[in-house]
């Protein structure tokens, strides 16, 4: 739990510093053209797909463990 809190504090402090910096060309391009929504959607689909795959794998392994 302590490492989780330390990691959370590190990420929030890093994000706070990143907001004060000037936007990079990549950020200005993605935000300017409205493509950031597509990037976020693709990343969300990939993460959800991996999560669903892990959930199915866990169920299959649980069934195999019960059989043996």
Buried (B, 14 or more C-beta within 10 A) or exposed (E): EEEEEEEEEEEEEEEEEEEEEEEEEEEEEBEEEEEEEEEEEEEEEEEEEEEEEEEEEEEEEEEEEEEE
